Amino acid sequence: LCHAELEALARVAERDEGDFTGQPTAPIIVNTQPPERAPVPVSLKRLWADYVQMRMQSGSMRDGGKRQGVVVEGLRKFVKHDDAARLTRMDIMAWRDHLRNSLSARTISDVHLSTVRSLLNWAVENEKLPENVAATVKQPKSRKVYGRERGYTDAEAVNAIKASRSYQPKADEFGYVRESEKTANLKRWVPIICAFKGARVTEITQLRKEDIRKVDGHWLARITPDAGTVKAGGYRDVPLHPQIIKEGFAQFVQNATPGPLFHNATGPEKYKAAAAIVSSRLADWLRVSKLTPEGLQPNHSWRHRLKTQCRELGISDRVVDAIQGHAGRTAADNYGDVTLKTKIDAISRLPEYELS
């Protein structure tokens, strides 16, 4: 204050003499900077809603981001405010550490941190936030050690398909069958379809009657985002192995009502969640029925098995990737097309299962 008063008196004296060129000389005044503007609040809840809307417009998050929305809401509750502009890297790290009390490292990394990182990255790209404070926050994941092959063996696959083939829902103590017809159909057909297609199980459990059709004498299943979700993006047509047709699947489809074959969801916005729920039921049934050995993922193990079978038969990994819906590993993999004929030839080379 003294410096300021002296500077003010000096300027007054100069101006009394007609000198209006004087400038402050005291460092405390010369080096003064204007106060920084307080950051404009950015509602985390509103930010998430805008992000979801953008993703849905581009064909993603068909369920409205329900699963990830729980993650964002959890972060809001943890930091006890709704201002994304106030989030710090320390906040994200503290939240991650808090999650360790109840969640696995893989879930924290692949679901929670991934969701927040993507949201904040989008906010930065769209000039809503100056930086992504979650960009470098990581959660190390332990490398899983496998005590055996990751796919079903021949004997295990045959046992699972035989049990599926003969499945009949059980009545309760009052003589009533509580299980829905579509759940019974799920257990009857999905294992053998997975055995010959190696698709993600939710891509099979979301199939609708209209996704199964015959083209030039070959039965095909169209795996499409219209029915739920496709991890690789767009649709793909996958041939059905002749043994699936011999088992009566085409007849089953023809007799089915339009819409989903294996779940009861009534609208496209519910298909993804319904397919995931019945996939879990199938996995539970395989475990409870002792059809999946310890250490195997009941549904995912079909993907590993098919990959192994195709390699033994000399079928190109590029062709198998196209059947299973895996993205190409290199830029070169994206040149040229794996035609429907190529996929039919590959599927037809797979041997039938001995089920008698």
N, C-alpha and C positions, 0 to 999 in steps of 0.2 A: 504493500500500500504506500509506503514511503517513496519507493522508486516511482510509482505511478504518479504520486502527487508532485514530486520534483519534475518529472517529465511534463506534466500538465502546466506547471508554472513556467517552465522554460519555453513551451510553445506559446503561452500567453504573452510572455515578454517579447518573443520574436515577432509575433503578429502586431504588437503595439508599435514595433519599429517598422512595420510594413513587410516583414519577411514571412512568407507563407510556405517556404520550402522545407522547413524543419521536419526531421524524422526522429522517432524515438531511438535512443542509443543504449538504454539499459537492457542487458541480455534477457532478463525475465519478461520484458515486454516484446522485444524484437523476435524472440523465439516462440512466442505464444501461438498455439494452433487452435483453430476453431474446434469446439466440442464435436466428437463423433456423433452421428445420428444413431439413435437407438434402432436396432434391427426391427423391421416390420414383422409382427407375429405371423407365422404361417401355421395354420391349423393342420395338425397331423391327420386328423380325421378327414378333413376336406381334401387334403393332399392324397390320401389313400383312395377316396371316392373318385377323384379325377383320374388317378392312375388306373384304377380298375375300369373306368369307362373307356379310357384309351385302349387298354388291352382287349376289352370286349369288342370294340370297333374294329380291331385288327384280327379278330377271330380267335383270340385266346380268352382264358378265364370265363368259359361259358357258364360256369356256376356262380359267377359274380364274385369270385375270389373268397369264397366262404372260409376255406381252410386257412389261407394266408391272412384274412381279416382278423382272425383270432390272435394271430401273432402280433399284428400292429396294435390291437387293443391291449394285449398284454404289455407291450412296451409303454403305452400311454399310462397304464395303471402303475407300472414300476417307477417311472420318472415323475409321476404325480402332476403332470401338466400336459397340455395339448399343443404346445408350440414347437414345431419341428426346427425353427430357427435357433432355439435354445439348446438343442441336443448337442452334446459334445462326444468326443471319442471316449472319454472316461465314462460317460453315461452308458454307452453301448457295451463297453467292457464290463462294467458293473452288472448290467442286465444279463450278459452272457454268463458271468460267474454265478449269478442268482439262479439261472436256468439249470445249471449243473446239479442242483439239489434234487431235481425231479426228472430230468430228461437225459437221453444218451447223447454222447458227443456227436454222433452222426445226425441226429435229429436237430440239434442246435445248429450245426454247420449247414446242413442241406435244406432245412426248412426255415428256421428262425432268422439266422444271420443272412441267409440268401435272400429272404423276402425283404428285409429292411434294406439291405445293400442295393437291391434292384430298385426299390421305391425311391431311395435317396439319390441314386444315380440318375433316375428319370427326372427327379426334381431339379438336379443341377443342369441337366441337358436342356431343360425347359425354363431356365432362368428363374426358378422359384426359390432356390437355395444357392448360396455361394460355394458350398463344398459338400462332399459326401463324407460325413464323419465316420461312417461304418465301412469305408472302402478297404481299410487295412486291418480290420478286426477279424481275427481268425479263431477257429476252434479246432485244434488238432484232433484227428480221428485215428484211432488205433487200426493198424492193418489186421484184417481178419485172417486167422490161420485156419485152413481147411484140413480136416483129418481124412478126407476121402474125395472122390470125384464129385463135382457139383451137380451132375445130372443123374437121372435115374439109370440104373443098370437095366439090361434086357429083362431080367427076372422081375425087378421092381416095377418096371413099366407095364409088363404083362399083368402082374397082380392088381395094379391100380385100375387098368382098363377093364379087367374081368369084373372087379368089384363094381365099377361104374356101370358096366353092361347089365349086370343082374340087380341093380339097385331097385329097391321097393321101399317107399316110405312106411314107417312103422306107425301103428295105431297106439294111442295112449291107453291108460288103464280102463277107460270107459268105451274103448272101441272106436274112437274118433281119430282120423288122420289130420293132424294139425298142420303138417307141412303143405305149403302151396304146391300146385301142379308145376309151376315154373321153377321152383326150387328143386323139385324132383327131376325135371328136365335138365336143369343145370348140372346135377350130379351124373346124370345119364350121358350127356353129350360132350360137355366141355373137356373132360380129360382126354378123350380120344382125338378131339379136334386139336387141342394143344400139342398132343403127341406128334401129329403130322404137320403142324403149321409153325410151332415154336413161337407163336405170337405172344405178346403180353396178355396175361389172362383177362384183364379188363377190356382189351380189344375184342375178345371172344364173348365175354359176358354181356357186352353192349350190343351184340348183333341183333338186327331186326329181321323180320321175315323178308322185307324188301331188299335186304343186303345179300340174300342168297339167290343166285340165278344160274341158268345154264346158257353157255355161250359156245357155239360150234361143237356141241357134244360134250363139253366139259363143265362140271359144276364149279362155281366160283363163290367165294365170300368177299364182299367188298367191305374193307375196314375203312370207315369214314368218320370224320369229325362230326358229321350230322347225327351220328348215333351216340356220341359221347365225347371221347377224346382220342387223339392219335399223337403219340409223342413226337413222331418225326414230322408232323405237319399235315400234309394233304392225304388224300385217300390212297389206298392201294388195293389192287385185286389179287387175291391169293387163291390158287387152285385147291380144291378139296380132294384129298387122296381117295382113290377108288374104294378102299376099305371102309371109309366113312360112309360113302354112298351105299355100299353093300349092307352095312349095318342098319340102313333105313333112315338116315338123316334127311335125305331129300323128301321122303314121304312125310316125315315129321314136320318139316318146314311147310310143305304144301297144305297140311291139315291145320297148321297154326293160324291164329288170328293175326291180322296186320299189327305191326309194332314189335317191341322187344320180345325176344324168344325166352330170355332167362330171368327177367325181372319185371316188376309190375308198375314201374314209373309211368306216369300218364302224360308227361310233357318233356320236350327236348332239354329244357333247363334242368331237369331232374335226372336225366339219363346217366351222366357221369358219376354222380354220387351213388345212384342205385347199382350201377355196374361194380363199383368198388366194394359196396356192402356185400353183394352176393359173392364176389370173388373171395372175400374174407370167410364167408360161410363155407365155401368150397374147401378152402385151405384147412379150416377147422375140422371139417368132416374127414378129410384125408388123414389128418393127424390122429383124430380120435379113433378112426378105423384102423390105425396102425399100418396105413398104406404108404406113409412117408417115413423113411428112416430118420433117426436123430441126426441133426446137422444139415438136413436138406430143406430148402424152401419148397413147400408143397406144389405151388403153382409155377414158380420161376424155374424150377429144375427141368421142366420140359424144354425150355429154351436152350439150356446147356446141352441136353441130350441130343436135340435135333442138330445143333452145330457139330457135335462130335460125330454123329451118324453121317452127316454130309461130307465131312472131311475124310472119313473112312471110305466113302464112295467116290472120292475125288471130285466132288462138286465144289465149284469155285466159291470162296468166301463172299465174293461180290454178289453172287446169285443168292446165297443164303441170307445176306444182309437185306437184299431186296424183298425176300419172302418174309423175313422177321421184322422188317421196318427199322433196321439200323441205318444210321447215316453213314456215308462213306468216310473212311478213315483219312484219306488223302484227297487232294484236289483232283488227282488223276482218276479216282474212283467215280467222280461225278461226270466223266466223259462217257458217252455212249449210254444206251438204255438196256436194262434187263427186261426183255420182252415177256409178254404173257406166255408165249410158246416156250421160252427158256425156263420159266418157272414151272410150267406144266411138266416139261421133261424132267426137271430136277425132282419134283414131288413124286412123279410116277416111279422113280428109281428107288424110292424108299420101300423096304420090304414090309409086307403085311405082318401083323402080330398074330401069333398062334394062340387063338382064344378057345379052342375046343377042349 
